[in-house]
């Protein structure tokens, strides 16, 4: 397991997978039955942990460092 994976919460991983699938913040909120504010807070946490600034960078980082396996999405 990648060291970064250990630092992501289960919910952050859920959100990261939906980001990679191209979901908007609103779609993520509806899918996970959480508020848009909560989605944004989790996304900001992912950005901090990965030291990135947007969803595309987070997706690329997670695939590059094998945090997620795109073949299983």
Phi, psi and omega per residue, in radians:
X1 nan 2.319 3.104
X2 -1.128 2.472 -3.119
X3 -0.983 -0.651 3.130
X4 -1.142 -0.618 3.141
X5 -1.029 -0.637 -3.131
X6 -1.115 -0.461 -3.085
X7 -1.528 -0.279 3.109
X8 -1.435 2.381 3.052
X9 -1.308 2.907 3.086
X10 -1.028 -0.734 -3.131
X11 -1.154 -0.685 3.089
X12 -1.097 -0.687 3.091
X13 -1.122 -0.719 3.086
X14 -0.999 -0.815 -3.115
X15 -1.181 -0.721 3.115
X16 -1.030 -0.759 3.119
X17 -1.089 -0.679 3.111
X18 -1.234 -0.611 3.049
X19 -1.046 -0.805 -3.131
X20 -1.088 -0.582 3.103
X21 -1.324 -0.110 3.076
X22 1.610 0.243 -3.140
X23 -1.208 2.520 3.021
X24 -1.387 2.934 3.092
X25 -1.014 -0.708 3.141
X26 -1.127 -0.727 3.119
X27 -1.150 -0.674 3.097
X28 -1.088 -0.806 -3.138
X29 -1.033 -0.801 -3.138
X30 -1.149 -0.748 -3.110
X31 -1.117 -0.735 -3.080
X32 -1.641 -0.024 3.141
X33 0.952 0.962 3.062
X34 -2.357 2.906 -3.117
X35 -1.327 2.744 3.083
X36 -1.071 -0.616 3.097
X37 -1.067 -0.750 3.130
X38 -1.146 -0.702 3.085
X39 -1.022 -0.850 -3.117
X40 -1.085 -0.668 3.121
X41 -1.125 -0.748 3.113
X42 -1.144 -0.709 3.132
X43 -1.114 -0.758 3.100
X44 -1.067 -0.658 3.099
X45 -1.120 -0.738 3.085
X46 -1.070 -0.788 3.129
X47 -1.001 -0.786 3.139
X48 -1.096 -0.786 -3.101
X49 -1.155 -0.606 3.138
X50 -1.598 -0.173 -3.071
X51 1.010 0.869 3.112
X52 -2.192 3.044 -3.030
X53 -2.164 -0.076 3.120
X54 -2.734 3.042 -3.069
X55 -1.130 -0.674 -3.141
X56 -1.099 -0.790 3.119
X57 -1.104 -0.690 3.120
X58 -1.112 -0.740 3.127
X59 -1.121 -0.817 3.140
X60 -1.089 -0.780 3.129
X61 -1.010 -0.809 -3.063
X62 -1.169 -0.565 3.098
X63 -1.364 -0.777 -3.115
X64 -1.032 -0.756 -3.116
X65 -1.605 0.213 3.053
X66 0.991 0.654 3.039
X67 -1.318 -0.583 3.035
X68 -2.233 2.630 3.082
X69 -1.802 1.894 -3.056
X70 -1.122 -0.315 3.103
X71 -1.287 -0.263 -3.119
X72 -1.822 0.083 -3.111
X73 -1.542 nan nan
